[in-house]
Amino acid sequence: MNDTRHRVVVIGSGFGGLFGTKALRRSDVEVTMVAKTTHHLFQPLLYQVATGILSEGEIAPPTREILARQKNATVLLGEVTDIDLDGRTVTSHVLGRESVTPYDSLIVAAGAGQSYFGNDGFAEYAPGMKSVDDALELRGRIFGAFELAELGASRGEDVDHLLTFVVVGAGPTGVEMAGQIAELAHRTLRRDFRFINTRTARVVLIDAAAQVLPPFGAKLGASTKRELEKLGVEVLLGTMVTDVDERGLVLKHKDGRTERLEAVTKIWAAGVQGSELGRVLSEQTGAPLDRAGRIGVNPDLTLPGYPEVFVVGDMISLDNLPGVAQVAIQGAKYAAKTIDGRLTGRPPQKPFRYFDKGSMATISRFRAVAMIGSLRLTGFVAWLMWLAVHLVYITGFKNRVTAVLHWLVSFLGRGRAERTATEQQIFGRTALQRLEHGAADLVSPPDGDQVRRVEERRAELEAAAIEEARLTDARERGAHLGEPVSSG
């Protein structure tokens, strides 16, 4: 890397991080992306990974592969834990290793996580939907519930709690999850089991709001609710979750009545919380944080007092911008253009202005809702538009092709190409959380004794390989010692 070039550090590999990095590909800068995952996640399709339609690789291609041809970009793995605004450095960690990366300009696109509204203990029993790990865990829980129900039914046990699936949150993610679980139960799996009838599975969608899909307006919300109910989804509105445990959850209805719902599989799709980095930046700048942890920024997306630091995407509180991909993409491109303009002497841009390209959500196969400006669409036409838009934004030609093939299998037929689930997927997250320092407790930095043991093991493996080759060449495998070896 050329140390004399302007150094830009980008935090995050999501929509903001990736599009910000790519927008600087022709600029005279050195870009370093620091991200806690090695992939770029197309988060809107996570629910399809969780319900067996797509594989994780189709919606999460490696960031290095995407940026391989961008010569001025470097990718570093690490979770950013601190930003020193005065010292202009970013500190990141991975498995106990610390890295400090200096910058001249900084784009913070760390996104948001799941919010449990102060009840973080719910996460153990009701995973969110913000990462590949979340989706794979939910896939294991959903398909595993049907397997355990089959086993229990074969013994004559009551399995209603296993065949009850609860989705908390009636936003786009919750609606899409509830619709796909209903499709699984009523269509995909109905011939696969002998002791249970999957069509009797109960799918419940819960939200404290008075309607489904509040950002889509009352008319589309009411239409979506009717379509979900046609699929067999029970929609409980004006209902809050007050407690969650391994076997079920406690609900409080708007009339004050409480109810316990027995359900092993719970999915949390309600609420988001800005990255913890928002608090780190707020403490150093005095910029306010809203209730969701989003930080207030200037109209040009910079931090007060630090014009070289841009914050984009789900982390910002500005003009009531929604937490959607387009806000992150447009904000990151704006920040990149500002950085390039400063280096080339162009006049400053006008304040950032978001162009709303519309919102969409699927309900089930051939059913969706779309809101584009004043246009409101439902049904098959909206579903076709949803397909087209998502194909455009899936990164990579290979991923687009395989996604189309899997959609054909799932939507025209009954199959789900990605139904593999393991115990590790289900329990790996909670097992790591029980370690004091997470995965870092499972590794250690090399020391003298460890290096010596590695070299000894290497010598043993080399000797074993030589002996394996000798046995094959001498045709001694299977021959009794002392007996002549046949030349035939």
JOJOVEN-V908982 format. One record per pair of residues at least 6 apart in sequence whose ideal C-beta (glycine too) atoms are under 8 Angstrom apart, sorted by the first residue. I is the first residue (numbers start at 1). GAP is how many residues later the second one is. D is the distance in Angstrom with one decimal. If there is no record, write none. Layout:
# JOJOVEN-V908982
<<I,GAP,D> <I,GAP,D>>
This chain:
# JOJOVEN-V908982
<<1,29,5.1> <1,73,6.9> <2,28,6.4> <5,23,6.1> <5,24,5.8> <5,25,4.8> <5,67,7.8> <6,22,6.9> <6,23,4.5> <6,24,7.2> <6,98,5.0> <6,99,6.7> <6,333,7.6> <6,337,5.8> <7,22,7.1> <7,23,5.3> <7,25,7.1> <7,95,6.4> <7,96,5.2> <7,97,4.7> <7,98,7.5> <8,16,6.2> <8,21,4.9> <8,22,7.0> <8,23,4.8> <8,24,7.3> <8,95,6.6> <8,96,6.9> <8,97,4.8> <8,98,7.4> <8,99,6.8> <8,331,6.2> <9,22,7.8> <9,23,5.1> <9,24,7.9> <9,25,6.4> <9,81,5.3> <9,92,5.6> <9,93,7.9> <9,94,3.9> <9,96,7.7> <9,97,5.2> <9,98,7.4> <10,7,5.1> <10,10,5.3> <10,11,5.2> <10,21,6.2> <10,22,7.1> <10,23,4.6> <10,24,7.2> <10,96,7.9> <10,97,4.6> <10,99,6.6> <11,6,6.8> <11,22,7.9> <11,23,5.5> <11,24,7.4> <11,69,5.1> <11,72,7.9> <11,79,6.6> <11,95,7.3> <11,96,7.0> <11,97,4.9> <11,98,6.2> <11,99,5.3> <11,266,7.1> <12,21,7.8> <12,23,5.7> <12,96,7.4> <12,97,4.0> <12,98,4.7> <12,99,5.9> <12,301,7.7> <13,20,6.2> <13,22,3.6> <13,24,6.2> <13,25,8.0> <13,26,6.9> <13,27,5.1> <13,28,7.6> <13,50,4.7> <13,62,7.8> <14,26,7.0> <14,27,6.3> <14,29,7.2> <14,95,6.2> <14,97,5.0> <14,299,6.9> <14,314,6.5> <15,94,7.7> <15,298,6.8> <15,310,4.6> <15,313,4.2> <15,314,5.1> <15,317,7.3> <16,91,7.4> <16,93,3.0> <16,95,7.3> <16,296,4.4> <16,297,3.9> <16,312,3.7> <16,313,7.0> <16,315,6.3> <16,316,4.3> <17,16,6.0> <17,18,6.4> <17,23,7.9> <17,90,7.3> <17,92,4.3> <17,315,7.2> <18,22,5.0> <18,45,7.1> <18,48,6.8> <18,314,8.0> <18,377,7.8> <19,309,7.4> <19,310,4.7> <19,313,4.6> <19,314,5.9> <20,87,4.8> <20,89,6.2> <20,292,6.9> <20,312,3.3> <20,313,7.1> <20,315,5.9> <20,316,5.2> <21,10,5.4> <21,12,5.3> <21,46,6.5> <21,49,7.2> <21,52,5.5> <22,45,7.4> <22,48,6.9> <23,309,6.6> <23,310,4.8> <23,313,3.5> <23,314,6.9> <24,7,5.3> <24,48,7.1> <24,49,7.8> <24,312,4.9> <24,315,6.9> <24,316,6.8> <25,45,4.8> <25,47,6.7> <25,48,7.2> <27,45,7.4> <27,309,7.3> <27,312,7.0> <27,313,4.4> <27,316,6.8> <28,315,6.2> <29,43,6.3> <29,76,7.8> <29,310,7.0> <29,311,7.7> <29,314,7.1> <30,42,5.7> <30,44,7.4> <31,39,7.8> <31,41,5.7> <31,42,4.6> <31,43,7.0> <32,41,7.8> <32,42,4.9> <32,43,7.8> <32,44,6.1> <32,69,5.7> <32,71,7.7> <33,30,6.9> <33,34,7.4> <33,40,6.6> <33,41,7.2> <33,42,5.0> <33,43,7.0> <34,42,4.9> <34,44,5.5> <34,46,5.8> <34,56,6.1> <34,58,5.2> <34,65,7.9> <34,67,6.2> <35,28,6.6> <35,40,7.2> <35,41,7.7> <35,42,7.0> <35,43,7.6> <36,41,7.5> <36,42,6.7> <36,43,3.8> <36,44,7.5> <36,58,7.7> <37,23,7.9> <37,26,7.9> <37,40,7.9> <37,94,7.5> <37,95,7.6> <38,24,5.9> <38,25,6.2> <38,26,7.1> <38,37,8.0> <38,39,6.0> <39,21,4.0> <39,22,6.3> <39,23,5.6> <39,24,5.9> <39,93,7.2> <40,20,6.7> <40,21,6.1> <40,22,8.0> <40,23,5.2> <40,26,6.0> <40,355,6.0> <41,18,6.7> <41,19,4.9> <41,90,7.0> <41,91,6.5> <42,17,4.2> <42,18,7.0> <42,351,6.8> <42,352,5.8> <42,353,6.8> <43,87,7.2> <43,282,7.4> <44,128,7.9> <44,281,6.8> <44,346,6.8> <45,9,6.2> <45,14,4.6> <45,345,6.6> <45,349,7.6> <46,13,7.0> <46,83,5.3> <46,84,7.7> <46,85,7.8> <46,86,7.6> <46,88,7.0> <46,89,4.6> <46,127,7.7> <47,82,6.5> <47,88,7.5> <47,126,6.2> <47,129,4.7> <47,130,4.9> <47,133,6.1> <48,6,4.5> <48,11,7.5> <48,132,7.3> <49,6,7.0> <49,7,5.3> <49,10,6.4> <49,83,7.1> <49,86,4.0> <49,87,7.0> <49,90,6.7> <49,369,7.0> <50,79,6.9> <50,84,7.8> <50,85,4.4> <50,86,7.8> <50,88,4.1> <50,89,5.0> <50,92,6.8> <50,127,7.0> <50,130,7.9> <50,217,7.9> <51,88,7.2> <51,91,6.8> <51,126,7.3> <51,129,4.1> <51,130,6.6> <51,132,7.8> <51,133,6.1> <51,365,7.1> <52,87,6.3> <52,91,7.0> <52,132,7.4> <52,136,7.9> <52,364,3.5> <52,365,7.2> <52,366,4.7> <52,367,4.5> <53,127,7.4> <53,353,5.8> <53,354,7.2> <53,357,4.7> <53,363,5.9> <53,364,7.2> <53,365,6.8> <54,349,6.1> <54,352,5.5> <54,363,7.8> <54,364,6.4> <55,347,7.8> <55,351,7.8> <55,362,7.3> <55,363,4.9> <56,76,4.8> <56,79,6.8> <56,80,6.6> <57,342,7.6> <58,336,7.4> <58,341,4.9> <58,344,5.4> <58,345,5.3> <58,348,7.3> <59,335,6.9> <59,340,7.4> <59,344,7.9> <60,72,5.4> <61,334,5.3> <61,335,5.2> <61,338,6.0> <63,12,5.4> <64,11,5.3> <65,331,7.9> <66,329,6.0> <66,330,7.3> <67,6,4.7> <67,8,6.2> <76,16,7.0> <76,23,6.6> <76,25,6.9> <77,17,5.4> <78,14,3.1> <78,15,6.0> <78,16,4.5> <78,19,7.9> <78,21,5.5> <79,13,6.0> <79,14,5.7> <79,15,6.6> <80,10,5.7> <80,11,7.0> <80,12,4.8> <80,30,6.8> <80,197,6.3> <81,10,5.8> <81,11,6.6> <81,12,5.6> <82,8,7.6> <82,9,4.2> <82,198,6.3> <83,6,7.6> <83,7,5.5> <83,8,7.4> <83,23,7.3> <83,25,7.4> <83,194,6.6> <83,197,5.7> <83,198,6.5> <83,201,7.8> <84,6,7.9> <84,7,7.4> <85,196,7.3> <85,199,4.9> <85,200,6.9> <85,218,7.5> <85,221,5.4> <85,224,6.4> <86,198,7.7> <88,14,6.0> <88,15,5.4> <88,16,7.0> <88,18,7.6> <88,220,7.5> <89,11,5.2> <89,12,6.6> <89,13,5.2> <89,14,7.2> <90,10,7.2> <90,11,4.7> <90,12,7.9> <90,13,6.4> <90,16,7.1> <91,7,6.5> <91,8,7.3> <91,9,5.3> <91,10,7.9> <92,6,7.4> <92,7,5.1> <92,9,7.0> <93,6,7.6> <95,344,6.1> <95,345,5.1> <95,348,5.1> <96,341,7.3> <96,344,4.2> <96,347,6.9> <96,348,8.0> <96,349,7.0> <97,348,7.8> <103,205,7.8> <104,204,6.6> <105,203,4.9> <105,204,7.7> <105,205,7.5> <105,234,4.9> <106,202,6.4> <106,203,4.7> <106,204,6.9> <107,203,4.9> <107,205,6.5> <107,225,6.5> <107,228,5.2> <107,229,7.4> <108,169,6.2> <108,173,7.1> <108,201,6.9> <108,202,6.9> <108,203,4.7> <108,204,7.2> <108,207,6.5> <109,202,7.8> <109,203,5.1> <109,204,5.0> <109,206,7.4> <109,219,6.3> <109,223,6.1> <110,165,3.7> <110,167,4.9> <110,205,6.0> <111,164,6.0> <111,202,6.0> <111,203,5.0> <111,204,6.9> <111,217,7.7> <112,18,7.7> <112,160,4.3> <112,161,6.0> <112,162,5.1> <112,163,6.3> <112,180,7.6> <112,181,7.6> <112,182,7.8> <112,202,3.8> <112,203,6.8> <112,211,6.2> <113,15,7.4> <113,17,5.6> <113,159,7.0> <113,160,5.4> <113,162,7.0> <114,9,7.2> <114,14,3.1> <114,15,7.4> <114,16,5.3> <114,154,6.2> <114,157,7.1> <114,158,6.7> <114,159,6.9> <115,155,7.6> <115,156,3.7> <115,157,5.4> <115,158,3.8> <115,177,6.8> <116,6,4.8> <116,7,5.9> <116,152,6.8> <116,155,7.3> <117,153,7.8> <117,154,5.9> <119,125,7.6> <121,123,7.7> <122,119,7.4> <122,122,4.3> <122,146,6.6> <123,145,7.2> <124,306,5.9> <124,309,8.0> <125,119,5.0> <125,120,6.0> <125,121,5.6> <125,141,6.0> <126,40,7.9> <126,42,6.5> <126,118,5.3> <126,123,7.5> <126,140,3.8> <126,141,6.5> <126,142,4.2> <127,7,5.3> <127,10,5.3> <127,11,5.7> <127,14,7.4> <127,140,6.8> <127,141,6.6> <127,302,7.3> <128,6,5.6> <128,140,4.9> <128,141,7.2> <129,6,6.6> <129,9,7.0> <129,44,5.5> <129,48,7.1> <129,138,6.8> <129,139,7.6> <129,140,5.7> <133,295,7.6> <133,296,6.2> <136,289,4.6> <137,288,5.5> <137,289,5.8> <137,291,7.5> <137,292,5.8> <138,129,6.0> <139,279,7.4> <139,280,7.9> <139,282,5.4> <139,286,6.7> <140,281,3.9> <140,282,6.4> <140,283,7.4> <140,285,3.8> <140,286,4.0> <141,123,7.8> <141,124,5.1> <141,285,5.8> <142,23,7.0> <142,39,6.5> <142,42,7.2> <142,123,5.9> <142,279,8.0> <143,276,5.9> <143,278,4.6> <144,277,5.7> <144,282,6.3> <145,17,5.0> <145,18,7.1> <145,20,7.2> <145,119,5.8> <145,120,4.8> <146,16,7.7> <146,17,7.6> <146,43,6.2> <146,47,6.9> <146,50,7.3> <146,52,6.5> <146,55,8.0> <148,11,7.6> <148,14,5.3> <148,116,7.8> <149,10,4.1> <149,13,4.0> <149,14,5.2> <149,47,5.1> <150,43,5.0> <150,44,7.2> <150,45,5.4> <150,46,5.4> <152,6,7.5> <152,7,4.4> <152,10,6.5> <153,6,5.2> <153,42,3.8> <153,43,4.8> <154,40,7.8> <154,41,4.7> <159,37,6.5> <160,42,7.6> <160,102,6.8> <161,86,6.3> <161,87,6.8> <161,101,4.1> <161,102,6.0> <161,103,5.6> <162,102,5.4> <162,103,7.8> <163,22,7.8> <163,33,6.9> <163,35,7.6> <163,37,6.5> <163,38,4.4> <163,39,6.4> <164,37,7.4> <164,38,4.5> <164,40,6.9> <164,97,7.1> <164,98,6.5> <164,99,4.0> <164,100,7.5> <164,101,7.5> <165,13,8.0> <165,16,5.0> <165,20,7.9> <165,36,6.6> <165,37,7.0> <165,38,5.0> <165,39,7.1> <165,98,6.7> <165,100,4.9> <165,101,8.0> <165,102,7.5> <166,38,4.8> <166,40,6.5> <166,83,6.5> <166,95,6.4> <166,97,4.6> <166,99,7.2> <166,100,4.8> <166,101,7.1> <167,7,4.9> <167,10,5.0> <167,11,4.6> <167,14,7.3> <167,36,7.4> <167,37,7.1> <167,38,5.0> <167,39,7.1> <167,99,7.9> <167,100,4.8> <167,102,5.9> <168,6,7.1> <168,38,5.1> <168,39,7.5> <168,73,5.6> <168,81,8.0> <168,98,6.8> <168,99,6.9> <168,100,5.1> <168,101,6.3> <168,102,5.0> <169,37,7.6> <169,38,6.0> <169,99,6.8> <169,100,3.6> <169,101,3.1> <169,102,7.0> <170,35,5.6> <170,36,7.5> <170,37,3.6> <170,39,6.7> <170,41,7.8> <170,42,4.5> <170,43,6.7> <170,65,7.1> <170,67,7.2> <171,36,7.9> <171,42,6.6> <171,43,7.6> <171,44,7.6> <171,98,6.5> <171,99,7.4> <172,41,6.7> <172,187,7.4> <172,188,7.9> <172,189,4.0> <173,96,4.3> <174,31,6.1> <174,33,7.1> <174,93,7.7> <174,95,3.8> <174,96,7.0> <175,30,7.2> <175,37,6.3> <175,38,6.3> <175,49,6.1> <175,53,6.9> <175,186,5.5> <175,187,7.9> <175,188,6.3> <176,185,6.1> <176,186,5.4> <176,187,7.6> <177,90,5.6> <177,92,6.1> <178,25,5.6> <178,26,8.0> <178,27,4.4> <178,50,6.3> <178,55,4.9> <179,49,6.4> <179,52,6.1> <179,54,7.0> <179,183,6.7> <179,184,4.7> <179,185,4.3> <179,188,7.6> <180,184,7.1> <181,20,7.8> <181,22,5.1> <182,21,4.8> <182,46,7.7> <182,49,4.3> <182,50,5.4> <182,51,5.3> <182,182,6.9> <183,48,7.3> <183,181,5.4> <183,182,6.6> <184,14,7.6> <184,232,7.3> <185,13,4.6> <185,14,6.3> <185,16,3.8> <185,18,6.8> <185,47,7.8> <186,12,7.3> <186,13,5.1> <186,15,7.8> <186,45,7.2> <186,46,6.2> <187,227,5.8> <188,222,7.8> <188,226,5.2> <188,227,7.2> <188,228,5.6> <189,9,4.5> <190,7,7.6> <190,8,5.2> <190,9,5.6> <192,6,7.5> <202,32,6.8> <203,28,7.9> <203,29,6.5> <203,30,4.8> <203,31,6.9> <204,29,7.4> <204,30,4.7> <204,32,6.4> <204,57,6.9> <204,59,7.4> <205,7,7.6> <205,23,6.5> <205,28,5.5> <205,29,7.0> <205,30,5.0> <205,31,7.0> <206,30,4.8> <206,33,5.2> <206,35,6.5> <206,45,6.8> <207,29,7.5> <207,30,5.7> <207,32,7.0> <207,63,6.9> <208,30,6.7> <208,31,6.5> <208,32,4.7> <208,62,7.8> <209,28,6.5> <209,29,7.5> <210,27,5.7> <210,28,5.7> <211,7,6.3> <211,10,4.0> <211,11,7.0> <211,14,7.3> <211,26,6.5> <212,9,4.7> <212,10,7.8> <212,12,4.8> <212,13,4.6> <212,16,7.2> <212,23,6.5> <212,25,7.3> <213,7,6.2> <213,8,4.7> <213,11,5.4> <213,148,6.4> <213,156,7.0> <214,7,6.6> <215,107,6.7> <215,144,6.5> <216,8,7.4> <216,143,6.4> <216,145,7.3> <216,153,6.2> <216,155,5.3> <217,154,7.0> <217,159,7.3> <219,157,6.4> <220,149,4.8> <220,151,6.3> <220,156,5.8> <220,158,6.8> <223,146,6.6> <223,155,5.1> <224,137,7.4> <224,139,6.0> <224,145,5.5> <224,154,8.0> <225,10,5.4> <225,12,8.0> <227,136,4.8> <227,137,7.4> <227,140,5.5> <227,151,7.8> <228,7,5.7> <228,135,6.3> <229,6,6.3> <231,132,7.4> <231,133,5.7> <236,15,7.2> <236,17,7.7> <238,15,6.6> <238,16,3.5> <239,12,5.3> <239,13,7.0> <239,14,5.3> <239,15,7.0> <240,11,7.0> <240,12,4.8> <241,8,5.5> <241,9,7.1> <241,10,6.2> <241,11,7.9> <242,8,5.0> <242,9,7.1> <242,10,5.1> <242,16,7.3> <243,6,6.4> <243,7,4.0> <244,6,7.7> <244,22,6.4> <246,18,7.4> <247,15,6.1> <247,16,7.8> <247,17,6.5> <248,12,5.9> <248,13,5.5> <248,14,4.2> <248,15,5.2> <248,16,7.8> <249,11,7.4> <249,12,5.6> <249,14,6.7> <249,17,6.2> <250,8,6.3> <250,9,7.3> <250,10,5.3> <250,11,7.8> <251,7,6.7> <251,8,4.8> <251,9,7.5> <251,10,6.0> <252,6,5.2> <252,7,8.0> <253,6,6.9> <271,21,7.6> <272,20,6.3> <272,42,6.6> <272,51,5.8> <273,19,5.9> <273,20,5.0> <274,15,7.6> <274,18,5.7> <274,19,3.4> <274,20,4.4> <274,21,7.0> <274,40,6.4> <274,41,5.0> <275,18,7.3> <275,39,7.8> <275,40,5.6> <276,17,7.7> <277,38,7.2> <278,11,5.9> <278,15,5.1> <278,16,6.3> <278,17,4.3> <278,33,7.9> <278,37,5.4> <279,10,6.6> <279,14,6.9> <281,6,6.6> <281,14,5.7> <281,22,6.2> <281,28,7.6> <281,30,7.0> <282,6,7.1> <282,7,5.0> <282,13,5.5> <285,18,5.1> <285,19,5.3> <285,20,5.8> <285,21,6.5> <286,18,6.9> <287,8,5.2> <287,9,4.9> <287,10,7.0> <287,16,6.0> <287,17,5.4> <288,7,7.4> <288,8,4.5> <288,29,7.5> <289,6,5.7> <289,7,7.5> <289,28,7.6> <290,6,7.6> <290,27,4.7> <292,25,8.0> <294,20,7.3> <294,21,5.8> <294,22,5.8> <294,23,4.0> <295,8,7.7> <295,16,6.1> <295,20,6.1> <295,21,6.3> <295,22,6.3> <296,8,8.0> <296,20,7.8> <296,21,5.0> <296,22,7.1> <297,6,6.2> <297,7,7.9> <297,14,5.2> <297,19,5.1> <297,20,7.4> <297,21,5.6> <298,6,6.3> <299,19,7.4> <299,52,3.4> <299,53,6.3> <300,34,8.0> <300,38,6.7> <300,48,7.4> <300,49,7.0> <300,51,5.8> <300,52,6.2> <301,9,4.9> <301,10,6.3> <301,11,6.0> <301,15,6.9> <301,17,7.5> <301,30,5.7> <301,33,6.3> <301,34,5.7> <301,37,8.0> <301,51,5.3> <302,6,7.6> <302,7,6.1> <302,8,5.7> <302,9,7.8> <303,6,4.6> <303,7,7.9> <303,8,6.4> <310,21,7.9> <310,25,3.8> <310,28,7.3> <310,29,7.9> <312,15,7.8> <312,16,5.7> <312,19,3.5> <312,20,4.9> <312,22,7.8> <312,23,5.9> <313,10,7.8> <313,14,6.2> <313,15,3.3> <313,18,6.1> <313,19,7.2> <314,9,4.4> <314,13,7.7> <314,14,6.7> <316,15,7.3> <318,34,7.6> <319,35,7.3> <321,6,5.0> <321,33,5.6> <324,35,7.0> <325,68,7.3> <326,28,7.5> <326,29,7.8> <326,30,7.5> <326,31,5.5> <327,27,5.8> <330,22,7.8> <330,24,6.0> <330,25,6.6> <331,21,6.4> <331,23,7.8> <334,15,6.9> <334,18,5.0> <337,12,6.5> <338,10,7.3> <338,11,5.8> <340,6,7.9> <341,6,7.5> <341,7,7.1> <341,8,6.7> <356,17,7.7> <357,15,7.3> <358,12,6.5> <358,13,5.6> <358,14,3.5> <358,15,6.8> <358,17,7.9> <359,11,7.4> <359,12,4.9> <360,8,6.2> <360,9,7.0> <360,10,4.6> <360,11,7.5> <360,22,6.8> <360,25,6.7> <360,26,4.7> <360,29,6.5> <361,7,6.5> <361,8,5.6> <361,25,7.8> <362,6,4.5> <362,21,6.5> <362,24,5.6> <363,6,7.0> <365,18,7.6> <365,45,7.4> <365,46,4.3> <366,13,7.7> <366,14,5.2> <366,17,5.3> <366,45,7.2> <367,11,7.8> <367,12,6.2> <367,13,7.4> <367,15,7.9> <367,16,6.0> <368,10,7.4> <368,11,7.5> <368,14,4.1> <368,15,4.0> <368,17,7.5> <368,18,4.6> <369,7,7.9> <369,8,7.1> <369,9,5.2> <369,13,5.6> <370,6,7.5> <370,7,4.3> <370,8,7.7> <370,12,4.0> <370,15,5.4> <370,16,6.7> <371,6,7.9> <377,8,6.9> <387,20,7.2> <391,9,5.5> <391,12,7.0> <391,13,7.1> <394,6,5.3> <394,9,5.8> <406,11,5.1> <406,12,7.6> <409,6,4.6> <409,7,7.7> <409,8,5.8> <410,6,5.9> <410,7,7.4> <432,6,5.3> <432,7,5.8> <435,6,4.3> <435,7,7.3> <444,6,7.4> <446,8,7.9> <470,6,7.9> <471,6,5.5> <474,11,7.7> <475,10,5.5> <476,9,6.9> <479,6,5.2>>
